[in-house]
């Protein structure tokens, strides 16, 4: 098994003050996996409420770019929301 390298970022965990960063989360894969899916990528997503950044294992042949963000229409009716 080996550790698949990260795309886009170097760290998967951030402390609140953003002075402490670490790579805690990772995918470990076998050589056979890479023979079946040679274009697999480990992509670090934007962090939400947690101090961990979600990881996505992408095995697609095509890189379609970042996902579009979605917005619930009810947020536009909330006072003070921009």
N, C-alpha and C positions, 0 to 999 in steps of 0.2 A: 504494500500500500504506500501511496505517497500523497502529499498535500498539494492540491491543485492551487495554482497561483491566483491571486485576487486581481480583478479588473477595477479600474476607476479609483479605488481607495486602498490605503495600506492598513487600516484599522477597522475593527468591527465593534469595538466597545469604547465609549467616551465617558469620562467622569463629567459631572455637571459643570465644572470650571473649564473644561476642554484643555486642561494642562496635562491630564493623564489619559493616555490612549493605549490600547492594547489590541492584539488580534486573538480574541478568545474563541470565536466561532469559526468553523472551517469544515470543508468536505474532505474526506479521505477516500481516495478511489484506487482501484486496482489497475494494473497495466492493461488487462483485458478490456476494461471499460473504455479506455482511450483508443483501443483498436476498433471497437464498435462505433464509437462517437468521437472522432478525432478533433472536432471543433467545439468540444465542451468548454464552457467558461464558468467561472465562479464570480458572480456579479454582486457587489455590495450596494444595497438600496439605501435610500435616505432614512434616517432614524426618525421614529415617531415619538410616542410618549415614553418609550423605554430608553434605556441608555445603551441598548444593543441595536446595531444596524442589521436588518434582515438580509439573509443571503439567498440568492436564487442560483440554482444550477441550470444553466442554459445549454441545451444540446442541439439547438436549431442550426441548420446549415446557413441560414441567413441572419444577419444582424439587422433588425428592423428599427433600431434606435430606441430612445427612451419611451416608456408608456405614457400615454396622455393622461393628465389628471382629470378626475371627474368631480363635479360639483352638484350637490343637491340644490334644487331650485328654491327650497324653503329658506336656505341661508340668505338669499338676496332680500327676503322680507324681514330679516332680523335687524332691529335698529343698531347702528354702530358697526355693522359688518361691511367690510370693503373687500 
